[in-house]
């Protein structure tokens, strides 16, 4: 019986989401006959090493955000030579740092919204590009700290002066629809449209609160655009050097009619695995149930080196 350590929790702003992801993945693995146990990861490295004794055959990385998605825990597992799920050290670190990921995507010729990195004092000094634009921290996930600044937004000036994040990516706001694509190994499974309920932004609440958003699978867009979304996402996965499962987020501007224009926003190397998460929805439509998806991740776990 294969021993699997499910790493969850962590110390990022996405801790609570990670705990739910880890719990559900561990339950699925137990139902499949694995000896799965959960480990609530903290900054205490000695405690983690003790929890990983006896050594598991595989580590299922259900951590999100800082520490779990940025190459940190991946480096620990590489050092210990424990195969782990999802992407390795380099792909994780680059994908988590949005400006670095954008540079990789640009070199690969993928479609991107115009943007630049600005520090907090620049935001406070005034608009750094014509409105509407989007402000997001350079290294957060789950839409934490994302802010759309619209032309009639009179509150932004004061808010910018007290902005919580030192380094930010500011991008031109792309109108239209929110799409996401799941990639599993060398295959794009499908594209899903997300329609937030009671908000225009697919924020943290829309992502994780029951009823926070409606998932339309497959995304009801022009067939040519749908296929292009799959191709962009698979190419982004490959450009970063991802492995396992990833999820690409895109904007689809169809305001001038179909087919519209696609813009790649980012790639999530540790997509959520909660009851309301997107990857399980997409995989299910492709004929891959939740337990089968989790089992595939374990059986394809690896070390980079």
The 8 nearest C-alpha neighbors of each residue, nearest first, counted from 0:
[[1, 33, 34, 2, 32, 3, 56, 35],
 [0, 2, 33, 34, 56, 3, 57, 55],
 [3, 1, 34, 55, 56, 35, 33, 0],
 [4, 2, 35, 57, 55, 58, 56, 34],
 [3, 5, 58, 36, 37, 35, 59, 55],
 [6, 4, 37, 59, 58, 38, 36, 60],
 [7, 5, 38, 60, 61, 59, 37, 4],
 [6, 8, 62, 61, 39, 21, 18, 17],
 [9, 7, 14, 18, 39, 17, 40, 62],
 [8, 10, 40, 41, 14, 11, 7, 62],
 [9, 11, 14, 41, 8, 12, 66, 65],
 [12, 10, 13, 65, 14, 64, 9, 66],
 [11, 13, 14, 10, 64, 143, 15, 65],
 [14, 12, 11, 16, 15, 63, 64, 17],
 [15, 13, 8, 17, 11, 16, 9, 12],
 [14, 16, 18, 17, 13, 19, 8, 12],
 [17, 15, 19, 13, 18, 14, 20, 273],
 [16, 18, 20, 14, 8, 62, 15, 19],
 [17, 19, 8, 21, 15, 7, 16, 20],
 [18, 20, 22, 16, 17, 21, 273, 23],
 [21, 19, 272, 273, 17, 23, 18, 22],
 [22, 20, 18, 24, 61, 7, 19, 23],
 [21, 23, 19, 25, 20, 24, 18, 26],
 [24, 22, 26, 20, 25, 21, 19, 27],
 [23, 25, 27, 21, 26, 22, 20, 28],
 [26, 24, 28, 22, 27, 23, 35, 21],
 [25, 27, 23, 29, 24, 28, 22, 30],
 [28, 26, 24, 30, 290, 25, 29, 23],
 [27, 29, 31, 25, 30, 33, 26, 24],
 [28, 30, 33, 32, 26, 31, 27, 35],
 [29, 31, 27, 28, 32, 26, 33, 290],
 [30, 32, 28, 29, 33, 27, 290, 294],
 [31, 33, 29, 30, 28, 34, 0, 1],
 [34, 32, 29, 28, 35, 1, 31, 0],
 [33, 35, 2, 3, 1, 29, 0, 32],
 [36, 34, 3, 33, 4, 29, 25, 2],
 [37, 35, 4, 5, 3, 25, 34, 38],
 [36, 38, 5, 4, 6, 39, 25, 35],
 [39, 37, 6, 40, 5, 7, 4, 36],
 [38, 40, 8, 7, 6, 37, 41, 9],
 [39, 41, 9, 8, 38, 7, 6, 47],
 [42, 40, 9, 43, 10, 39, 8, 44],
 [41, 43, 44, 40, 10, 9, 47, 46],
 [44, 42, 41, 46, 45, 47, 40, 48],
 [45, 43, 47, 46, 42, 48, 41, 49],
 [46, 44, 48, 47, 43, 49, 50, 42],
 [45, 47, 49, 44, 43, 48, 50, 41],
 [48, 46, 50, 44, 49, 45, 51, 40],
 [47, 49, 51, 45, 50, 46, 44, 52],
 [48, 50, 46, 52, 51, 47, 45, 53],
 [49, 51, 47, 52, 48, 46, 38, 53],
 [52, 50, 48, 54, 49, 53, 47, 55],
 [53, 51, 54, 49, 50, 48, 55, 47],
 [52, 54, 51, 55, 50, 49, 48, 2],
 [53, 55, 52, 51, 56, 81, 2, 57],
 [56, 54, 2, 57, 3, 4, 53, 51],
 [55, 57, 2, 3, 1, 54, 81, 58],
 [58, 56, 3, 82, 55, 83, 81, 59],
 [57, 59, 83, 4, 3, 5, 60, 82],
 [60, 58, 5, 84, 83, 4, 6, 61],
 [59, 61, 6, 62, 84, 58, 5, 83],
 [60, 62, 7, 21, 6, 17, 20, 59],
 [61, 63, 67, 7, 17, 60, 8, 6],
 [64, 62, 67, 68, 17, 13, 269, 61],
 [63, 65, 68, 11, 67, 140, 13, 139],
 [66, 64, 11, 67, 69, 68, 63, 10],
 [67, 65, 71, 69, 68, 72, 64, 9],
 [68, 66, 62, 63, 72, 65, 64, 69],
 [67, 69, 64, 63, 91, 70, 65, 66],
 [68, 70, 92, 91, 95, 71, 66, 65],
 [69, 71, 88, 92, 73, 91, 72, 68],
 [70, 72, 66, 74, 73, 69, 67, 75],
 [73, 71, 75, 74, 67, 70, 66, 76],
 [72, 74, 70, 76, 71, 88, 75, 87],
 [73, 75, 77, 71, 72, 76, 88, 70],
 [76, 74, 72, 78, 77, 73, 79, 71],
 [75, 77, 79, 73, 81, 78, 74, 80],
 [78, 76, 80, 74, 79, 75, 302, 73],
 [77, 79, 75, 76, 80, 74, 81, 73],
 [78, 80, 76, 77, 81, 75, 74, 82],
 [81, 79, 77, 78, 76, 82, 302, 75],
 [80, 82, 76, 79, 57, 83, 77, 58],
 [83, 81, 301, 302, 57, 300, 58, 80],
 [84, 82, 58, 300, 301, 57, 59, 81],
 [83, 85, 300, 59, 60, 296, 297, 243],
 [86, 84, 243, 242, 244, 268, 269, 83],
 [87, 85, 242, 241, 91, 90, 268, 243],
 [86, 88, 90, 89, 91, 303, 73, 85],
 [87, 89, 70, 91, 73, 90, 74, 92],
 [88, 90, 92, 91, 87, 93, 70, 240],
 [89, 91, 239, 93, 240, 241, 92, 87],
 [92, 90, 69, 70, 94, 88, 89, 93],
 [93, 91, 69, 70, 89, 95, 90, 94],
 [92, 94, 90, 96, 100, 95, 91, 99],
 [93, 95, 100, 91, 96, 92, 90, 266],
 [94, 96, 92, 69, 93, 138, 97, 91],
 [97, 95, 138, 93, 94, 99, 137, 98],
 [96, 98, 100, 137, 99, 95, 101, 138],
 [99, 97, 101, 100, 96, 102, 137, 168],
 [100, 98, 102, 101, 97, 96, 93, 103],
 [99, 101, 97, 94, 103, 102, 98, 93],
 [102, 100, 104, 98, 103, 99, 105, 97],
 [101, 103, 105, 99, 100, 104, 106, 98],
 [102, 104, 100, 106, 101, 105, 107, 99],
 [105, 103, 101, 107, 109, 106, 102, 100],
 [106, 104, 108, 102, 107, 103, 109, 101],
 [105, 107, 103, 108, 104, 102, 109, 101],
 [108, 106, 104, 105, 109, 103, 238, 235],
 [107, 109, 105, 106, 104, 110, 103, 111],
 [108, 110, 104, 107, 105, 111, 231, 263],
 [111, 109, 262, 263, 108, 261, 112, 105],
 [112, 110, 262, 263, 109, 113, 264, 105],
 [111, 113, 171, 262, 170, 114, 110, 173],
 [114, 112, 170, 171, 111, 115, 169, 172],
 [115, 113, 170, 169, 171, 112, 168, 116],
 [114, 116, 169, 168, 117, 170, 113, 98],
 [115, 117, 168, 167, 169, 118, 166, 114],
 [118, 116, 167, 166, 121, 168, 115, 119],
 [117, 119, 166, 121, 165, 120, 167, 122],
 [118, 120, 165, 122, 121, 166, 123, 164],
 [119, 121, 123, 122, 118, 124, 160, 165],
 [122, 120, 124, 123, 119, 118, 117, 125],
 [123, 121, 119, 120, 124, 159, 125, 126],
 [122, 124, 160, 159, 120, 121, 125, 119],
 [125, 123, 121, 122, 120, 126, 160, 159],
 [126, 124, 123, 122, 127, 121, 156, 159],
 [125, 127, 128, 122, 129, 124, 130, 123],
 [126, 128, 125, 122, 129, 121, 169, 117],
 [129, 127, 126, 130, 132, 171, 169, 131],
 [130, 128, 131, 126, 132, 127, 171, 150],
 [131, 129, 132, 150, 149, 128, 148, 171],
 [130, 132, 149, 148, 172, 150, 129, 171],
 [133, 131, 172, 171, 130, 148, 170, 147],
 [132, 134, 147, 170, 169, 172, 146, 148],
 [135, 133, 169, 146, 145, 168, 147, 167],
 [134, 136, 145, 168, 167, 144, 137, 146],
 [137, 135, 167, 138, 139, 168, 164, 144],
 [136, 138, 167, 97, 168, 96, 166, 135],
 [139, 137, 96, 95, 136, 97, 140, 65],
 [140, 138, 136, 143, 64, 137, 141, 142],
 [139, 141, 142, 64, 143, 138, 13, 63],
 [140, 142, 143, 203, 139, 202, 13, 206],
 [143, 141, 202, 140, 145, 203, 144, 139],
 [142, 144, 141, 145, 140, 139, 203, 202],
 [145, 143, 135, 142, 136, 146, 139, 134],
 [146, 144, 135, 142, 143, 134, 147, 136],
 [147, 145, 134, 133, 148, 144, 135, 132],
 [148, 146, 133, 132, 149, 134, 145, 131],
 [147, 149, 132, 131, 133, 152, 146, 130],
 [148, 150, 131, 152, 151, 130, 147, 132],
 [151, 149, 130, 152, 131, 148, 153, 129],
 [152, 150, 149, 153, 148, 130, 154, 131],
 [151, 153, 149, 154, 150, 155, 148, 156],
 [154, 152, 155, 151, 156, 150, 157, 149],
 [155, 153, 152, 156, 157, 158, 159, 151],
 [154, 156, 158, 157, 153, 159, 152, 148],
 [157, 155, 159, 158, 154, 160, 123, 153],
 [158, 156, 160, 159, 155, 154, 161, 123],
 [157, 159, 155, 161, 160, 156, 162, 154],
 [160, 158, 123, 162, 156, 161, 157, 122],
 [159, 161, 123, 157, 158, 162, 156, 122],
 [160, 162, 159, 158, 163, 157, 123, 119],
 [161, 163, 159, 160, 164, 158, 119, 165],
 [164, 162, 161, 165, 119, 144, 159, 136],
 [165, 163, 166, 162, 136, 119, 167, 144],
 [164, 166, 119, 118, 167, 163, 162, 136],
 [167, 165, 118, 164, 117, 137, 136, 119],
 [168, 166, 136, 137, 117, 135, 116, 118],
 [167, 169, 116, 135, 137, 115, 134, 136],
 [170, 168, 134, 114, 115, 133, 116, 167],
 [171, 169, 114, 133, 132, 113, 172, 112],
 [170, 172, 132, 113, 112, 114, 173, 133],
 [171, 173, 132, 131, 133, 170, 174, 147],
 [172, 174, 171, 252, 250, 175, 112, 251],
 [175, 173, 252, 172, 176, 254, 251, 250],
 [174, 176, 252, 251, 253, 254, 173, 250],
 [175, 177, 251, 250, 252, 178, 174, 192],
 [176, 178, 250, 193, 192, 249, 251, 179],
 [179, 177, 192, 249, 191, 250, 248, 193],
 [178, 180, 248, 191, 247, 190, 249, 192],
 [179, 181, 190, 247, 246, 189, 191, 232],
 [182, 180, 246, 188, 278, 187, 245, 189],
 [183, 181, 187, 245, 244, 186, 188, 246],
 [184, 182, 244, 186, 243, 185, 187, 181],
 [183, 185, 243, 186, 242, 244, 182, 187],
 [184, 186, 183, 187, 182, 233, 237, 242],
 [187, 185, 183, 182, 184, 188, 233, 181],
 [186, 188, 182, 229, 189, 233, 181, 183],
 [189, 187, 181, 182, 186, 285, 282, 281],
 [188, 190, 180, 187, 281, 181, 229, 191],
 [191, 189, 180, 179, 218, 217, 178, 229],
 [190, 192, 218, 216, 217, 179, 178, 215],
 [191, 193, 178, 218, 215, 177, 214, 179],
 [194, 192, 214, 177, 213, 178, 195, 215],
 [193, 195, 213, 212, 196, 214, 192, 177],
 [196, 194, 212, 201, 205, 198, 211, 213],
 [195, 197, 212, 211, 198, 194, 213, 205],
 [198, 196, 195, 199, 211, 212, 205, 200],
 [199, 197, 200, 196, 195, 201, 205, 202],
 [198, 200, 195, 201, 197, 196, 194, 202],
 [201, 199, 202, 198, 195, 205, 147, 146],
 [200, 202, 205, 195, 206, 199, 203, 142],
 [201, 203, 142, 205, 200, 204, 206, 141],
 [202, 204, 206, 205, 142, 141, 207, 143],
 [205, 203, 208, 206, 207, 202, 211, 201],
 [204, 206, 211, 202, 212, 201, 203, 195],
 [207, 205, 203, 204, 202, 208, 211, 201],
 [206, 208, 204, 205, 275, 203, 209, 211],
 [207, 209, 211, 204, 205, 210, 206, 275],
 [210, 208, 211, 207, 275, 212, 205, 206],
 [211, 209, 212, 208, 213, 196, 205, 207],
 [212, 210, 205, 208, 209, 196, 195, 204],
 [213, 211, 195, 196, 205, 194, 210, 214],
 [212, 214, 194, 193, 195, 215, 196, 211],
 [213, 215, 193, 192, 216, 194, 212, 191],
 [216, 214, 192, 218, 191, 217, 193, 213],
 [217, 215, 191, 218, 214, 192, 281, 190],
 [216, 218, 191, 215, 190, 219, 189, 192],
 [217, 219, 191, 192, 216, 215, 190, 220],
 [220, 218, 217, 221, 215, 192, 216, 191],
 [219, 221, 218, 222, 225, 224, 258, 257],
 [222, 220, 224, 258, 223, 225, 257, 219],
 [221, 223, 225, 224, 220, 226, 258, 219],
 [222, 224, 226, 225, 221, 227, 258, 220],
 [223, 225, 227, 221, 222, 226, 258, 228],
 [226, 224, 222, 228, 223, 227, 221, 220],
 [227, 225, 229, 223, 228, 224, 222, 230],
 [226, 228, 224, 230, 229, 225, 231, 223],
 [229, 227, 225, 231, 226, 230, 224, 232],
 [230, 228, 226, 232, 227, 231, 187, 233],
 [229, 231, 227, 233, 232, 228, 234, 226],
 [232, 230, 234, 228, 229, 233, 227, 235],
 [233, 231, 235, 229, 234, 230, 247, 236],
 [232, 234, 236, 230, 235, 231, 187, 229],
 [233, 235, 237, 231, 236, 232, 238, 230],
 [234, 236, 238, 232, 237, 233, 231, 239],
 [237, 235, 233, 241, 234, 239, 238, 232],
 [236, 238, 240, 234, 235, 239, 241, 233],
 [239, 237, 235, 240, 236, 234, 107, 103],
 [240, 238, 90, 237, 241, 236, 235, 103],
 [241, 239, 237, 90, 238, 236, 242, 86],
 [242, 240, 86, 236, 239, 90, 237, 243],
 [241, 243, 86, 85, 184, 244, 240, 87],
 [242, 244, 85, 184, 183, 86, 296, 84],
 [245, 243, 183, 182, 85, 184, 242, 268],
 [244, 246, 268, 182, 267, 181, 270, 269],
 [247, 245, 181, 267, 180, 266, 182, 270],
 [246, 248, 266, 180, 232, 179, 265, 267],
 [249, 247, 179, 264, 265, 178, 266, 263],
 [248, 250, 263, 178, 264, 262, 179, 177],
 [251, 249, 177, 262, 176, 261, 178, 252],
 [250, 252, 261, 176, 175, 260, 253, 259],
 [253, 251, 175, 260, 259, 174, 254, 261],
 [252, 254, 259, 256, 255, 175, 257, 251],
 [253, 255, 256, 252, 175, 174, 259, 257],
 [256, 254, 253, 259, 257, 252, 258, 260],
 [257, 255, 253, 254, 259, 258, 252, 260],
 [258, 256, 259, 253, 221, 255, 220, 254],
 [257, 259, 221, 224, 256, 253, 260, 223],
 [258, 260, 253, 257, 252, 256, 251, 261],
 [261, 259, 252, 251, 253, 262, 258, 224],
 [260, 262, 251, 250, 252, 249, 263, 259],
 [263, 261, 111, 110, 250, 249, 112, 264],
 [262, 264, 249, 111, 110, 265, 248, 250],
 [265, 263, 249, 248, 262, 111, 250, 266],
 [266, 264, 248, 247, 263, 267, 97, 249],
 [265, 267, 247, 246, 94, 268, 248, 245],
 [266, 268, 246, 269, 270, 245, 247, 265],
 [267, 269, 245, 270, 86, 91, 266, 85],
 [270, 268, 267, 68, 63, 271, 245, 85],
 [271, 269, 267, 268, 246, 245, 272, 278],
 [270, 272, 276, 273, 20, 269, 277, 278],
 [271, 273, 20, 276, 270, 274, 279, 278],
 [272, 274, 20, 276, 275, 271, 19, 23],
 [275, 273, 276, 272, 23, 279, 20, 19],
 [276, 274, 273, 207, 277, 209, 206, 208],
 [277, 275, 273, 271, 272, 274, 278, 279],
 [276, 278, 280, 279, 281, 275, 271, 179],
 [277, 279, 281, 280, 181, 276, 282, 270],
 [280, 278, 282, 281, 277, 283, 289, 276],
 [281, 279, 277, 283, 278, 282, 284, 276],
 [280, 282, 278, 284, 283, 279, 189, 277],
 [283, 281, 285, 287, 279, 284, 280, 278],
 [282, 284, 287, 286, 288, 280, 285, 281],
 [283, 285, 281, 286, 282, 280, 287, 216],
 [286, 284, 282, 283, 287, 188, 281, 189],
 [285, 287, 283, 284, 282, 288, 281, 188],
 [288, 286, 283, 282, 285, 291, 292, 289],
 [289, 287, 283, 291, 290, 292, 286, 282],
 [290, 288, 292, 291, 279, 293, 287, 283],
 [289, 291, 293, 27, 292, 288, 294, 28],
 [290, 292, 294, 288, 289, 293, 295, 287],
 [293, 291, 289, 295, 290, 294, 288, 287],
 [292, 294, 296, 290, 295, 291, 289, 297],
 [293, 295, 291, 297, 296, 292, 290, 298],
 [296, 294, 298, 292, 293, 297, 299, 291],
 [297, 295, 293, 299, 294, 298, 84, 300],
 [298, 296, 294, 300, 299, 295, 84, 293],
 [297, 299, 295, 296, 300, 294, 57, 84],
 [300, 298, 296, 297, 295, 301, 243, 84],
 [301, 299, 84, 83, 297, 82, 298, 296],
 [302, 300, 82, 83, 299, 303, 84, 81],
 [301, 303, 82, 304, 77, 83, 80, 81],
 [304, 302, 87, 301, 77, 88, 82, 86],
 [303, 302, 77, 80, 301, 87, 78, 88]]
